[in-house]
């Protein structure tokens, strides 16, 4: 019916517009189109779609740690382009230890730096502003993941979202992980487990407990295989024993 009422010369351009519109709203299609390993090699984009869909039209600042392609300046950047298309009003930033400036584009900018370097991270946020979204797809070395989170989560915008990918490295000894000490090792997952308890710190039966910044500002955590979304806000609910 639509084809009958649209002039023939405009039909092909309309089909192209509709196709682009539908693709731009579907992260699976965008990941496939740009070659991002967040779909196919990993199975992350359905979770990103669920958590990010309400932000799609906002003028967000998104920072992704790890651009991909190792030391090849031409390789990588697939996820940055995917995010640029998905967030049409967003500013997309990426950091990597290698120069990836060939991927700079309208609304995409890359920086060279180490994700475990606190001074670099703080200077970066001073330049780009508080990010609404941080995605850690960097080295996956546990000490690096922990350092990045400890520095960047407090610098997130209010109601920001911090995502850590590939949490499997928490169990790999060559990345500083452990498959034996699952409770107290200095790993990404052990850090996150502590913050799960911190969500409920108002219930602790410890009269002298001093809540940390993370206790007071992580308001929800959503775990999936190899992936976590941490939401920032004000964790101010009164504990049940104090009502």
C-alpha positions in Angstrom: 0.0 0.0 0.0 2.8 2.5 0.9 4.6 1.8 -2.3 1.4 2.7 -4.3 1.1 6.1 -2.8 4.8 7.1 -2.8 6.1 8.4 -6.1 8.4 5.9 -7.8 11.4 8.3 -7.7 11.1 8.6 -3.9 10.5 5.0 -3.1 14.1 3.8 -3.2 15.3 6.7 -1.0 12.4 6.0 1.4 13.3 2.4 1.7 16.9 3.4 2.4 15.8 5.8 5.1 13.6 3.2 6.7 16.4 0.6 6.6 18.9 3.1 8.2 16.3 4.0 10.9 15.6 0.4 11.8 19.3 -0.5 11.8 20.3 2.4 14.0 17.9 1.2 16.7 19.1 -2.4 16.7 22.5 -3.0 18.3 22.8 -6.5 17.0 22.6 -5.2 13.4 25.0 -2.4 14.2 27.5 -4.7 15.8 27.3 -7.0 12.8 27.6 -4.1 10.3 30.6 -2.6 12.0 32.3 -5.9 13.0 32.2 -5.4 16.8 33.1 -8.4 18.8 30.3 -7.5 21.3 28.1 -9.8 19.2 29.2 -13.1 17.7 32.4 -13.5 19.6 30.7 -12.3 22.8 27.0 -12.0 23.5 26.8 -8.6 25.0 24.6 -6.4 22.8 21.3 -7.7 23.9 22.2 -6.5 27.4 23.5 -3.2 26.1 20.2 -2.8 24.2 18.2 -3.3 27.4 20.2 -1.0 29.5 21.0 1.8 27.0 17.8 2.1 24.9 16.3 4.8 27.1 19.5 6.9 26.6 19.6 6.5 22.8 18.4 10.0 21.9 20.2 11.9 24.7 23.4 14.0 24.3 25.4 11.5 26.3 29.2 11.3 26.8 30.4 7.7 26.3 33.9 6.6 27.1 35.2 3.2 26.1 38.4 1.8 27.4 40.1 -0.3 24.7 39.7 0.5 21.0 40.9 -2.8 19.7 43.4 -3.9 17.0 46.4 -4.0 19.2 49.3 -2.0 17.8 47.9 -1.7 14.3 46.8 2.0 14.0 44.2 1.1 11.3 42.6 -1.8 13.2 39.9 -1.5 15.8 37.3 1.2 16.3 34.4 -1.0 15.5 32.6 -0.4 18.8 33.2 3.3 18.6 31.5 3.5 15.3 28.7 1.3 16.5 28.1 3.6 19.5 28.2 6.7 17.3 25.4 5.3 15.2 23.4 4.1 18.1 23.6 7.4 20.0 23.0 10.0 17.2 23.4 12.9 19.7 26.2 11.3 21.7 29.9 12.2 21.9 32.0 9.1 21.8 35.5 8.8 23.2 38.0 5.9 23.3 41.3 5.3 25.0 44.0 2.8 24.2 47.7 2.4 24.9 48.3 2.6 21.2 47.7 5.6 18.9 44.3 5.1 17.3 43.8 8.6 16.0 43.0 7.3 12.5 39.6 6.4 13.9 38.8 10.0 14.9 35.7 11.2 13.2 32.7 13.5 13.7 31.7 12.8 17.3 34.5 10.2 17.8 37.8 11.1 19.5 40.5 8.8 20.7 43.2 9.3 23.3 46.5 7.5 24.0 46.9 6.4 27.6 47.1 3.7 30.2 43.8 2.8 32.0 45.7 2.2 35.2 47.3 5.7 35.2 45.2 7.8 37.6 46.7 11.1 36.4 45.9 10.4 32.8 42.3 9.4 33.7 41.6 12.4 35.7 43.1 14.8 33.1 40.9 13.0 30.5 37.7 13.5 32.4 38.7 17.2 33.0 38.9 17.6 29.2 35.8 15.6 28.1 33.5 16.2 31.1 31.8 13.6 33.3 30.8 10.6 31.2 27.3 9.2 31.3 28.6 5.8 30.3 32.0 4.1 30.8 32.7 0.8 29.2 35.9 -1.1 30.3 36.9 -3.3 27.4 40.6 -2.7 28.0 43.5 -4.9 29.1 41.3 -7.1 31.3 44.2 -7.3 33.8 42.5 -7.3 37.2 44.6 -4.6 38.8 43.9 -2.3 35.7 40.2 -3.0 35.9 40.1 -2.2 39.6 42.1 1.0 39.3 40.0 2.3 36.4 36.8 1.7 38.4 38.1 3.2 41.6 39.1 6.4 39.7 36.4 6.7 37.1 33.2 5.6 38.9 33.3 8.7 41.2 33.8 10.9 38.1 30.7 9.5 36.3 27.8 11.9 35.8 24.9 11.5 38.2 22.8 8.5 37.2 25.8 7.3 35.1 26.4 3.6 34.1 29.8 1.9 34.4 30.2 -1.4 32.4 32.9 -3.9 32.8 33.3 -6.6 30.1 35.1 -9.9 30.0 35.0 -10.6 33.7 36.3 -14.1 33.0 39.8 -12.7 33.5 39.0 -12.6 37.2 39.6 -16.3 37.2 42.7 -16.4 35.0 46.1 -16.3 36.8 47.9 -14.8 33.9 45.6 -11.7 34.2 46.1 -11.5 38.0 43.0 -13.6 38.6 42.2 -16.6 40.7 39.9 -19.6 40.3 40.6 -20.7 43.9 40.2 -17.7 46.1 36.8 -16.5 45.1 36.1 -14.5 48.2 39.0 -12.2 48.9 41.5 -12.2 46.0 42.4 -8.8 44.5 40.2 -9.5 41.4 37.5 -7.6 39.6 34.8 -10.0 40.7 35.9 -9.9 44.4 35.8 -6.1 44.2 32.3 -6.3 42.7 31.1 -8.8 45.3 32.1 -6.4 48.0 30.1 -3.7 46.3 27.1 -6.0 46.3 27.3 -6.1 50.1 27.8 -2.3 50.0 24.4 -1.9 48.4 23.0 -3.2 51.8 25.4 -1.4 54.1 22.5 0.1 56.0 21.6 -3.4 57.2 25.1 -4.0 58.7 25.0 -4.7 62.4 28.2 -2.7 63.0 27.7 0.4 65.0 31.0 2.0 63.9 30.8 1.1 60.2 31.8 4.0 57.9 30.3 3.6 54.4 32.6 4.1 51.5 31.9 6.3 48.5 30.9 3.2 46.6 28.5 2.0 49.4 26.7 5.4 49.1 26.7 5.8 45.3 26.2 2.4 43.7 22.4 1.9 43.5 22.2 -1.2 41.4 24.3 -3.9 39.8 23.3 -6.1 37.0 25.4 -9.2 36.3 25.5 -11.3 33.1 27.9 -13.9 31.9 31.3 -12.0 31.7 29.6 -8.6 32.1 28.3 -6.2 34.7 26.4 -2.9 34.7 26.9 -0.7 37.8 24.5 2.2 38.2 25.4 5.4 40.0 23.1 7.4 42.2 22.4 8.0 45.9 22.0 4.8 48.0 20.2 6.5 50.8 17.4 4.1 51.7 17.0 3.6 55.4 17.7 0.0 56.6 14.8 -2.2 57.7 16.1 -2.4 61.3 16.1 1.4 61.6 12.5 2.0 60.4 
